[in-house]
Amino acid sequence: MQLASILDLAAAAPLSAALRAQRGKPIELDVSAVERLGGLCLQVLVAAQRAWQADGVPFTLVNPSQPFADAVRLMAADELTASEIIR
């Protein structure tokens, strides 16, 4: 699943709905196009990662753009920087 380039407040609800529709299935999110990651979308991603982990289903982020990686680091979202999640 390719994520949008702008993950801001307006993108949070659609992102959450798209992820909920995939719950229970292995998911790979391509974050290569992300230019801006806001706090609410980061919370959606962290919550999804935790839900997939609780379900015992793979949750992977691939091809992180530099802006995505920088935003994750700046907001101290350690859950999304684990090596088994980002590749």
C-alpha positions in Angstrom: 0.0 0.0 0.0 1.5 3.3 -1.1 1.1 6.1 1.4 0.3 9.7 0.3 3.0 12.4 0.1 1.3 14.6 2.7 0.2 12.8 5.8 -1.4 15.7 7.8 -4.6 16.2 9.8 -6.8 15.8 6.7 -5.1 12.5 5.8 -5.5 10.9 9.2 -9.1 9.6 9.0 -8.7 8.2 5.5 -5.4 6.5 6.5 -7.0 5.0 9.6 -10.0 3.7 7.5 -7.6 2.2 4.9 -5.6 0.5 7.6 -8.7 -0.8 9.5 -9.9 -2.4 6.2 -6.6 -4.4 6.1 -6.7 -5.5 9.7 -5.7 -9.1 10.2 -3.7 -9.3 7.0 0.0 -8.9 6.5 0.6 -5.3 5.4 3.5 -3.6 3.7 3.3 0.2 3.5 5.5 2.0 1.0 6.5 5.3 2.6 8.8 6.4 -0.2 6.6 9.3 -1.4 6.0 10.8 2.1 7.1 14.4 2.1 5.3 15.5 5.3 4.3 13.4 8.3 2.1 15.0 10.9 1.6 13.9 14.5 -1.9 12.5 14.1 -0.9 10.3 11.1 2.1 9.2 13.1 -0.2 8.1 15.9 -2.4 6.2 13.4 0.7 4.4 12.1 1.9 3.6 15.6 -1.5 2.3 16.7 -1.7 0.2 13.5 1.7 -1.3 14.2 0.7 -2.2 17.7 -2.6 -3.7 16.5 -0.8 -5.8 13.9 1.8 -6.9 16.5 -1.0 -7.9 18.9 -2.6 -9.9 16.1 0.7 -11.6 15.3 0.6 -10.4 11.7 3.5 -8.7 9.8 3.4 -4.9 9.6 6.2 -3.5 7.5 7.2 0.0 6.3 9.3 0.0 3.1 11.4 2.5 1.3 11.3 5.3 3.9 11.8 8.7 2.4 14.2 11.0 4.3 11.4 13.3 5.4 9.5 10.3 6.8 12.5 9.0 8.6 13.3 12.5 10.0 9.7 13.0 11.3 9.7 9.6 12.9 13.0 10.4 14.7 12.0 13.9 15.7 8.7 12.6 17.2 10.5 9.8 19.0 8.3 7.1 17.5 10.7 4.2 18.4 8.1 1.6 17.6 8.3 2.6 13.9 12.1 2.5 13.8 12.5 -1.1 14.8 14.5 -3.0 12.2 11.8 -5.5 11.6 9.3 -2.8 10.8 11.2 -0.5 8.4 13.3 -1.9 5.7 
